[in-house]
Amino acid sequence: MDFDYQWFLLGLPIAFAFGWLASRFDLRQWKRDQRDSPKAYFKGLSLLLNEQQDKAIDAFIEAVQQDPDTSDLHFALGNLFRRRGEYERAVRVHQHLLARGDLNAAERDRARYAMAQDFLKAGLIDRAEAAYRELEGTAYDTEARLALLGLAERSRNWHDAIDVAHKLERSGTGSFSSRIAHYWCELALEAEARGHDADADAALQRAREASPQAARPIVLAGQRLARQGRPREVLALWSDMLAPQPALFNLVASEFAECAIASAEQAAAMKRLAALYQRAPTMDLLNAINLLDPDPAARRERLVAHLALQPALSAAQALLRQQAETGAPLGARAANRLSDAIAHAAKPLQRYRCAACGFEAQHYFWQCPGCLGWDTYPPQRLEDQ
């Protein structure tokens, strides 16, 4: 049977017409999808800004369903789930991203970093640590190492913390010498608790090498010497090493005085502490000075003078304790200083506090100046509550 070319010529325009209609339909559908997807996205963003997270999640899910290939929508949805505490759903979103074959390397690293954050927020420390380690050498290397440093601190794995801190320093992130010194100090305390004195001394030495100006290794070394019955060495160590940071004497002032008494060097210690007190008077220094002075009258006079400088409750308490121990009357001057100290300490408590926002005021307000709420102030001052 011969082929009739007339039918072919007739069918060609018809096929072309159907093809054109199909392409127009697909184009319209594509345009509609592209138009609907941003609407859903911006709707979710608007809801998020209005603190309506539940509705924002629904809007983002709708946007992801309309455009499943857009990774930014997946990241937005995963972050929302994490903020909501729905860590399992956040992990599933980021795992879905990682399972995609068309994801480029940068987006894949971003998904790994987001999933590591999911694991960390969920308390899955081992999985979070493994996820962060996979990011070493990527664009998220610094963030991952900082997170690993925090995990090592949380788990008190000080050797790992030291290793990560050194890597961060080598990468140019900054100086971690002070933190490394603290890590070695923690190792020294652990070794001392186990009775490994040599390891404790070595760890403290490493701490001082890591940060020569750090105060904690010097303080711990002196306390170890004191426990070993070597008070003269304690005085020498603290006098020399804490000289550049005199304020740190407040941490060891009483122990310094006790070592001075044990080594019969009260006069030199008194001179040193008195000089520090003249520069910056504190109760820690004053208590240490009074510990070295056996004269009750002199100790009382120092307390009264300190109350004139700083009307602190701790000084008032010390003065009352000494009066109870000696039985001697306070006298008008001491009583006035004591009254001033109590009034100074009570002043912050003689306020009203808004129950809604916490705004404090000396006077009672019917409308809070902070949150503008009505009747939010309890009709009692803080000291009466």
Buried (B, 14 or more C-beta within 10 A) or exposed (E): EEEEEEEEEEEEEEEEEEEEEEEEEEEEEEEEEEEBBEEBBEBBBEBBEEEBBEBBBBBBBBBBEBBEEBBEBBBBBBBBBBEBEBBEBBBBBBEBBEEBEEBEEEBBBBBBBBBBBBBBBBEBEEBBBEBBEBBEEBEBBBBBBBBBBBBBBEEEBBEBBBBBBEBBBEEEBEEBBBBBBBBBBBBBBBBBEEEBEEBBBBBBBBBBEBBEEBBBBBBBBBBBBBEEEBBBBBBBBBBEBBEEEBEBBBBBBBBBBBBBEBBEBBEEBBEBBBEBBEEEBBBBBBBBBBBBBEEBEEBBEBBBBBBEEBBBEBBBBBBBEBBEEEEEEBEEEBBBBBEBBEEBBEEEEEBBBBBBBEBEBEEEBEEBEBBEBEEBBBEEBBEEE
